Structures are given as structure tokens and as C-alpha cells.
């Protein structure tokens, strides 16, 4: 799975000379661009298996590097450095350090699923991007993203109450991401709600946020979900070579 695009060669590995003579021959111009030989010593032979062990990464082995995912990618259209095909290549050949050089943009996937629709091999590239972002967090390469924190808040409320209260989800998310509770967009949203919503609906929403009503007979279901999540997390951490403690 060779990489041929010049855009994927790191700038520090390219040397260009306006005037270059080699063995008495003038090779100035495009011919004076040289790619430095690189010896890779940072392979992680288990990288593909580690990504495949996380939700969304299960079918990464199907990829045949056609490039349909990157070609259809919404984010790539705005930022050419966002390249799912290239990252999948790096994962499959185990080039962990090279992958981590792009750790600040991999999480920018917007889950539009255009890549998944275009993929002829059902790799589920959108899932691979999320699995890769999750892998980086579990390995300690990146801090938890706002997206991950929101997922945790949402999941915690489902497990605890068996239902979702929008006000509580928003409050907990803002607190955990250390954002102010009073923001301009929230104020405007509340104003619009007051104008368009019946007073009784607002009162019910406020009551639910304070007293946390639960789904009837939810305790057993909650325990089963907790047990399943604990098993999944333990399996994932084991696959990544991490301890099983939460």
C-alpha cells in the first residue's frame, strides 16, 4: 500500500534547490527536488487490532485504499490535511508515531457519513475515525474531547434515569467542560421558548430537571447496562494493553 501523493510527504523530508549540479549535469528545476530516505523504527504491529477492538473500527481490515472516503469527505473539502484514507493506511501498517502527528485534526470528523456511503468495501470510515479518536484518548495522547464528554453525560443520564432531560444534559455538559452556564445563545433560546411554549410545558421541564423522574422498574435494566458497559471497557482496555481498572 504505497503512498505516492507528494502532499503526504512531510516538508522536512523534502529538499529543493534552485540550482543543482549532480555529476556535472544540471538538474535544476523540478528535477532538483529530493525526498530524503527515511528508516521507520516506530512500528506498532498491534495498531490495527487496537483500533479494530473499539466501536466503529471493526471493519478496518477491509480497506483497499481506493480513496473514496477522502474524496467524498466534507472536512477534507475544507482542509486537505484531513485524510481518512491516509490515516487508515498508517493504522494498517502500524505507523503509530506518524498517525499521532495528526492527532489535533483527526477528531474533527463531523459524522456526515458521506465516506461510509461512498465506501465500496463497507469499511465504515466514519466509525474508524471515531475509533481512532477514542484510541488516542484511551492511550493518553489527547485529552477527552467535548464530543466524548457529551457522549458520557448523555449515557450517564440514560443509565441512571432511563430517560433524557435536555436541561440536565446541557447543564452537566457545560459544567464538565468548564463552560459558563449563562451563554448568549442559551439566553436567546430560553427567550424563544418562553414566547412559543405553553407555561405548563416549561414548568414540567423545570420540575423534571430538579426531581429526575425515572423510567418505571428501571433498576434492573440500569444494572444490566452498567455490567455490559464494564465488560466492553475491560475488553477494549485489554486489547490496547491497558490495565482493566476503570
ChimeraX attribute file (.defattr): number of C-alpha atoms within 10 A of each C-alpha:
attribute: neighborCount
match mode: 1-to-1
recipient: residues
	/A:1	9
	/A:2	6
	/A:3	12
	/A:4	8
	/A:5	7
	/A:6	10
	/A:7	10
	/A:8	11
	/A:9	13
	/A:10	10
	/A:11	10
	/A:12	8
	/A:13	11
	/A:14	13
	/A:15	11
	/A:16	14
	/A:17	14
	/A:18	11
	/A:19	10
	/A:20	15
	/A:21	11
	/A:22	9
	/A:23	6
	/A:24	7
	/A:25	8
	/A:26	12
	/A:27	16
	/A:28	15
	/A:29	12
	/A:30	10
	/A:31	12
	/A:32	16
	/A:33	15
	/A:34	12
	/A:35	14
	/A:36	11
	/A:37	8
	/A:38	7
	/A:39	6
	/A:40	9
	/A:41	8
	/A:42	11
	/A:43	15
	/A:44	15
	/A:45	14
	/A:46	17
	/A:47	20
	/A:48	22
	/A:49	18
	/A:50	22
	/A:51	29
	/A:52	21
	/A:53	21
	/A:54	23
	/A:55	15
	/A:56	20
	/A:57	23
	/A:58	19
	/A:59	17
	/A:60	23
	/A:61	15
	/A:62	12
	/A:63	19
	/A:64	14
	/A:65	17
	/A:66	12
	/A:67	16
	/A:68	18
	/A:69	26
	/A:70	23
	/A:71	16
	/A:72	17
	/A:73	26
	/A:74	18
	/A:75	19
	/A:76	16
	/A:77	12
	/A:78	9
	/A:79	11
	/A:80	11
	/A:81	15
	/A:82	21
	/A:83	20
	/A:84	25
	/A:85	19
	/A:86	18
	/A:87	21
	/A:88	23
	/A:89	20
	/A:90	21
	/A:91	25
	/A:92	21
	/A:93	16
	/A:94	19
	/A:95	20
	/A:96	19
	/A:97	15
	/A:98	16
	/A:99	18
	/A:100	16
	/A:101	10
	/A:102	14
	/A:103	17
	/A:104	11
	/A:105	15
	/A:106	20
	/A:107	19
	/A:108	14
	/A:109	19
	/A:110	12
	/A:111	16
	/A:112	12
	/A:113	18
	/A:114	17
	/A:115	25
	/A:116	20
	/A:117	15
	/A:118	18
	/A:119	19
	/A:120	15
	/A:121	16
	/A:122	14
	/A:123	21
	/A:124	23
	/A:125	30
	/A:126	23
	/A:127	22
	/A:128	23
	/A:129	23
	/A:130	23
	/A:131	22
	/A:132	26
	/A:133	24
	/A:134	21
	/A:135	21
	/A:136	20
	/A:137	16
	/A:138	16
	/A:139	13
	/A:140	10
	/A:141	13
	/A:142	16
	/A:143	11
	/A:144	15
	/A:145	14
	/A:146	13
	/A:147	11
	/A:148	15
	/A:149	16
	/A:150	18
	/A:151	13
	/A:152	14
	/A:153	17
	/A:154	20
	/A:155	15
	/A:156	15
	/A:157	18
	/A:158	17
	/A:159	18
	/A:160	19
	/A:161	17
	/A:162	18
	/A:163	16
	/A:164	20
	/A:165	17
	/A:166	12
	/A:167	14
	/A:168	19
	/A:169	19
	/A:170	15
	/A:171	16
	/A:172	17
	/A:173	21
	/A:174	17
	/A:175	11
	/A:176	12
	/A:177	13
	/A:178	9
	/A:179	11
	/A:180	9
	/A:181	14
	/A:182	10
	/A:183	10
	/A:184	8
	/A:185	9
	/A:186	12
	/A:187	12
	/A:188	11
	/A:189	12
	/A:190	13
	/A:191	12
	/A:192	11
	/A:193	14
	/A:194	13
	/A:195	10
	/A:196	9
	/A:197	12
	/A:198	10
	/A:199	11
	/A:200	9
	/A:201	12
	/A:202	14
	/A:203	11
	/A:204	11
	/A:205	14
	/A:206	15
	/A:207	12
	/A:208	17
	/A:209	17
	/A:210	11
	/A:211	8
	/A:212	16
	/A:213	14
	/A:214	16
	/A:215	13
	/A:216	8
	/A:217	9
	/A:218	14
	/A:219	15
	/A:220	9
	/A:221	14
	/A:222	16
	/A:223	13
	/A:224	12
	/A:225	15
	/A:226	15
	/A:227	11
	/A:228	12
	/A:229	12
	/A:230	15
	/A:231	12
	/A:232	15
	/A:233	15
	/A:234	17
	/A:235	16
	/A:236	22
	/A:237	20
	/A:238	14
	/A:239	19
	/A:240	19
	/A:241	12
	/A:242	13
	/A:243	11
	/A:244	14
	/A:245	8
	/A:246	7
